Amino acid sequence: MSNRDFEILETKERVLADNDKEAQRVRDILNEKKIVLINLMASPGAGKTTTLVRLISDLKDRYRIGVMEADVDSDVDARTVMAAGAKVIQLHTGGSCHMDADMTRRGLEGLGVDDLDIVFLENVGNLVCPAEFDVGADKRIMILSIPEGDDKPLKYPLMFTVSDLCMVGKMDTAPAFDFDMDAFCRRVHELNPAEEILQVSARTGEGFDKLEDWIVSVIETKKAK
Amino acid sequence: MSNRDFEILETKERVLADNDKEAQRVRDILNEKKIVLINLMASPGAGKTTTLVRLISDLKDRYRIGVMEADVDSDVDARTVMAAGAKVIQLHTGGSCHMDADMTRRGLEGLGVDDLDIVFLENVGNLVCPAEFDVGADKRIMILSIPEGDDKPLKYPLMFTVSDLCMVGKMDTAPAFDFDMDAFCRRVHELNPAEEILQVSARTGEGFDKLEDWIVSVIETKKAK
């Protein structure tokens, strides 16, 4: 551990035959420890880190929170979420544009999860590749920010198909953009009728009560098992 | 060709030994025909298509413009740029998160370039993988939109390193965001001192005079060779 107070782990992708088998290994670890893992996915700059900072601030007195920051490079996000009060590890993906289950398991081992209730994996900013890999998480949450536009379900359908919850982020900036919320929700539900959609703003806090109720429910359901 | 008036070509990635060799094949085609190819890259929703629509509208009376729309799925962008007055082909990448040189060559063949002066490749929306592949283009242009934030050069350094021109897009929305332009430019130039940075808005037209001067210079330089 360096003087930056969190570890940087090089989790370059290894070519493994069976990601599903590795994902089951992750689930076994999580189930044994009764820890929730959330796979948080979005485009670059959609607001993943800002969302985590607010979640950590709101939930840290109630739950012990860990964050795995996956990036091609840099540790700026790890510094930010650590300052908010989470236990953090920075994962460098060695150029890989996504996390897979093996990288995630190594991240959990590096982070150390014995003292945690929930871990957020902030995936690499990318709407394509992260959707293709089951990392063994309990839930997949995606953010689609208002500036990206309401047509994104048409162009990146897999991300909307595999996620359990879609946050429509940066709602405070909606007046500056032409975003058709009805068309967006219709496009999402054509791909994934079960997906929950929450309108949020990490800047103003809009929608975070519902988001946090959703996350608390996932944690408590797992604890009660 | 279907009744949609443009072709959809399935350009799934093939595992080829040598992308650089394929990129040279693309360059040979472009040089023989004296056509410019621009590789346009950005995050999902950064404004690639809107930028192309304005460029086509402004330049179509002076140059014959082709567009290759690369997407994992859908043909919404192809319809949009065709309506603006470009010759268009839609490339479906078969799940691939980027274009490589072989896919680009097949795209050029599908589009047909004998009657064109310039071709724009609208790459898959992604700040990671497209940066890793030389597709044989004359120039690489990237867009970083204001809502994505000024820290992106730290997190996606390769894209800023390999591009010739960085458009800072959606400048009309700057009042709604905290974007430190000086810090952004400094971060870009630490990675790539030669990179040109232009502040633009495809909605208002801000900065398009300089952008078009830049593109015209690339076209005329190639014609003069």
Contacts between the chains, C-beta under 8 A, distances in Angstrom:
chain1	res1	chain2	res2	distance
A	43	B	43	4.9
A	43	B	44	4.7
A	43	B	45	6.5
A	43	B	125	7.3
A	43	B	148	7.9
A	44	B	43	4.7
A	44	B	127	4.8
A	44	B	148	5.7
A	44	B	152	5.9
A	44	B	155	7.0
A	44	B	156	6.2
A	45	B	43	6.5
A	45	B	145	7.7
A	45	B	147	6.3
A	45	B	148	2.8
A	45	B	149	4.8
A	45	B	152	6.2
A	71	B	155	5.4
A	72	B	128	6.1
A	72	B	155	6.8
A	72	B	156	6.5
A	72	B	157	7.6
A	72	B	158	7.4
A	73	B	154	7.2
A	73	B	155	6.4
A	73	B	156	7.7
A	73	B	157	5.4
A	74	B	154	4.3
A	74	B	155	5.1
A	74	B	157	7.8
A	76	B	151	5.8
A	76	B	154	5.4
A	76	B	155	6.9
A	77	B	155	7.5
A	95	B	128	7.9
A	95	B	132	7.1
A	95	B	158	7.8
A	97	B	97	6.1
A	97	B	126	7.0
A	97	B	128	3.9
A	97	B	129	4.9
A	124	B	128	6.5
A	125	B	43	7.3
A	125	B	127	6.6
A	125	B	128	7.8
A	125	B	155	7.0
A	125	B	156	7.4
A	126	B	97	7.0
A	126	B	126	5.8
A	126	B	127	7.5
A	126	B	128	5.8
A	126	B	129	8.0
A	127	B	44	4.9
A	127	B	125	6.6
A	127	B	126	7.5
A	128	B	72	6.1
A	128	B	95	7.9
A	128	B	97	3.9
A	128	B	124	6.5
A	128	B	125	7.8
A	128	B	126	5.8
A	128	B	129	8.0
A	129	B	97	4.9
A	129	B	126	7.9
A	129	B	128	7.9
A	129	B	129	7.3
A	132	B	95	7.2
A	145	B	45	7.7
A	145	B	147	6.6
A	147	B	45	6.3
A	147	B	145	6.6
A	147	B	147	3.7
A	147	B	170	6.7
A	147	B	173	6.9
A	148	B	43	7.9
A	148	B	44	5.7
A	148	B	45	2.8
A	149	B	45	4.8
A	151	B	76	5.8
A	152	B	44	6.0
A	152	B	45	6.2
A	154	B	73	7.2
A	154	B	74	4.3
A	154	B	76	5.5
A	155	B	44	7.0
A	155	B	71	5.5
A	155	B	72	6.9
A	155	B	73	6.4
A	155	B	74	5.0
A	155	B	76	6.9
A	155	B	77	7.6
A	155	B	125	7.1
A	156	B	44	6.3
A	156	B	72	6.5
A	156	B	73	7.7
A	156	B	125	7.4
A	157	B	72	7.6
A	157	B	73	5.4
A	157	B	74	7.8
A	158	B	72	7.4
A	158	B	95	7.8
A	170	B	147	6.7
A	172	B	176	7.7
A	173	B	147	6.9
A	173	B	173	7.0
A	173	B	176	4.5
A	173	B	177	7.1
A	175	B	176	7.7
A	176	B	172	7.7
A	176	B	173	4.5
A	176	B	175	7.8
A	176	B	176	4.6
A	177	B	173	7.1
